[in-house]
Amino acid sequence: MLSLRKLVFLGIFGLLLGNSPAFAQFSSIFGSDKTVAQQREEILKKNREILQRLYKTEPSSKAAVENAVAYATFSNFGMKILIAGGGSGSGVVISKNGAKPIYMDMAEVQAGVGLGVKSFQNIFVFQTQTALNDFINSGWTFGGQTTVAAKYEKDGAAYAGAVVAAPGLLMYQLTDSGLAAEITGKGTKYYKDSDLN
């Protein structure tokens, strides 16, 4: 069930964008005409596409994912008009222990003057079970306006393009132009999807 705030937010952007392709992508938040199984499969398909794009863009990321406890991929769409903006997206956490995928949502709130529409994909790599449990069970918020340089090194191995988002948690961000050199967090919250799990 959508909150009144989210419905108002979507309504404003719907009026501004009309029937544009961007609104078609964003309007899926109102509810899908697809079954739960179809929605899950769509997210899993997107997950595979995001991983392949990450591996192609930054080959060293494959080792990071393969050596992880789990990983997650998220696809986000957002926009900003004047002083207000935000975004939403969906994703999935895949554990290496054979557990069922955990479907999650994300929401982003932006402040400040601006105008634009953007889309990006976030990939999280969980190096520890604790980091994974915290992300899934407590939700996770990527701070307000935090920008970190995309560099991670451990035991002499370098994962180019990754940042340490939290203890035991690496993050990559893909944009339309490739791997982000800096990752900016804008009050983004990740949480379990109550309808798909």
C-alpha positions in Angstrom: 0.0 0.0 0.0 1.4 3.4 -1.0 1.7 6.2 1.5 -0.1 9.5 0.7 3.2 11.2 0.4 4.4 8.8 -2.3 1.1 9.0 -4.2 1.4 12.9 -4.2 5.0 12.6 -5.3 4.2 10.3 -8.1 1.2 12.4 -9.1 3.2 15.5 -9.5 5.8 13.9 -11.6 3.1 12.1 -13.6 1.6 15.5 -14.5 4.9 16.9 -15.4 6.1 14.0 -17.5 2.8 12.9 -19.1 3.1 9.8 -21.2 6.9 10.0 -21.6 9.0 6.8 -21.5 10.5 8.0 -18.2 7.0 8.2 -16.6 6.2 4.7 -18.0 9.2 3.3 -16.1 8.5 5.3 -12.9 4.7 4.7 -12.9 5.2 1.0 -12.1 5.3 2.0 -8.5 1.6 2.4 -8.6 1.3 -1.3 -8.9 2.1 -4.0 -11.4 -0.4 -5.8 -13.5 2.1 -8.8 -13.4 1.8 -11.7 -11.1 4.2 -12.0 -8.1 6.1 -14.8 -10.0 6.4 -12.6 -13.1 7.7 -9.6 -11.0 10.3 -11.8 -9.3 11.5 -13.2 -12.7 11.7 -9.7 -14.1 13.9 -8.6 -11.1 16.1 -11.8 -11.5 16.5 -11.1 -15.2 17.5 -7.5 -14.4 19.9 -8.8 -11.8 21.7 -11.0 -14.4 21.9 -8.1 -16.8 23.4 -5.8 -14.2 26.0 -8.3 -13.2 27.1 -8.9 -16.8 27.3 -5.2 -17.4 29.4 -4.8 -14.2 31.8 -7.6 -15.2 32.2 -6.1 -18.6 32.8 -2.6 -17.3 35.1 -3.7 -14.4 36.4 -7.2 -14.8 37.9 -7.3 -11.2 34.4 -7.1 -9.8 33.8 -10.7 -10.8 36.3 -12.0 -8.2 34.7 -9.7 -5.6 31.3 -11.2 -6.2 32.5 -14.8 -6.5 34.3 -14.6 -3.2 31.5 -12.9 -1.3 29.0 -14.3 1.2 26.2 -12.8 -1.0 25.6 -9.9 -3.4 22.7 -7.6 -4.3 21.7 -5.7 -7.4 19.4 -2.7 -7.5 18.0 -0.7 -10.4 17.0 2.9 -9.6 15.1 5.6 -11.4 14.8 9.1 -10.1 14.2 12.7 -11.0 14.6 16.1 -9.6 12.5 19.2 -10.4 13.5 22.5 -8.8 14.0 21.9 -5.0 12.4 18.5 -4.6 13.3 15.1 -6.0 13.6 11.4 -5.3 13.6 8.0 -6.8 12.7 4.4 -6.3 13.9 1.1 -7.4 13.9 -2.6 -6.8 16.5 -5.3 -6.4 17.4 -8.7 -5.0 19.8 -10.2 -2.6 21.4 -13.5 -3.7 23.1 -15.6 -1.0 25.8 -18.1 -1.8 24.5 -20.6 0.7 21.5 -21.5 -1.6 18.9 -19.6 0.4 15.9 -18.2 -1.5 16.5 -14.7 -3.2 15.3 -11.8 -1.0 13.5 -9.1 -3.0 14.0 -5.6 -1.8 13.0 -2.0 -2.6 14.8 1.3 -2.4 13.7 4.8 -2.0 15.7 8.0 -2.4 15.0 11.5 -1.2 17.0 14.5 -2.6 17.2 18.1 -1.6 18.7 21.2 -3.3 18.1 23.0 -6.5 18.2 21.0 -9.7 16.5 19.5 -12.7 16.9 16.2 -14.4 16.1 12.5 -14.7 18.6 9.8 -14.0 18.9 6.0 -13.7 21.6 3.9 -12.3 22.3 0.5 -10.9 23.9 -0.3 -7.5 25.7 -3.6 -6.8 26.4 -4.6 -3.2 29.0 -7.2 -2.3 28.7 -8.7 1.2 32.0 -9.9 2.5 30.6 -11.1 5.9 27.4 -12.7 7.1 27.0 -9.9 9.7 27.0 -7.3 6.9 24.4 -9.3 5.0 22.2 -9.8 8.0 22.3 -6.1 8.9 21.3 -5.1 5.4 18.4 -7.6 5.1 17.0 -7.4 8.6 17.5 -3.8 9.6 17.2 -2.2 6.2 20.1 0.1 5.3 20.4 3.8 4.6 23.2 5.2 2.5 23.8 8.6 4.3 22.9 12.1 3.3 24.9 13.6 0.4 27.8 11.3 1.1 30.4 11.0 -1.7 33.1 8.5 -1.6 36.0 7.7 -4.0 35.6 4.4 -5.7 38.7 2.5 -4.4 39.1 -0.5 -2.2 42.2 -2.5 -1.3 42.6 -5.5 1.0 45.4 -8.0 1.4 47.2 -6.6 -1.7 44.1 -7.2 -4.0 42.4 -4.2 -5.5 38.8 -4.1 -6.6 38.8 -1.0 -8.9 35.5 0.9 -8.8 34.4 -0.5 -5.4 33.8 1.6 -2.3 33.5 0.4 1.3 29.9 1.4 2.1 29.9 -0.2 5.6 32.1 -2.8 7.4 32.1 -5.9 5.3 30.1 -4.3 2.5 31.4 -3.2 -0.9 29.4 -1.1 -3.4 29.7 -0.5 -7.1 27.5 2.0 -9.0 26.8 1.9 -12.7 25.5 4.9 -14.6 24.7 5.4 -18.2 28.3 6.3 -18.9 29.8 3.4 -17.1 31.2 2.8 -13.6 30.9 5.8 -11.3 34.3 7.2 -10.2 32.6 8.6 -7.1 29.4 7.3 -5.5 27.0 9.7 -4.1 24.5 8.6 -1.5 21.4 10.9 -1.1 19.4 9.4 1.8 18.8 6.2 0.0 16.9 3.5 2.1 16.9 -0.2 1.2 14.2 -2.5 2.7 12.5 -5.8 2.2 9.6 -5.9 -0.3 6.7 -7.2 1.7 4.8 -8.3 -1.5 7.5 -10.3 -3.2 9.0 -12.2 -0.3 
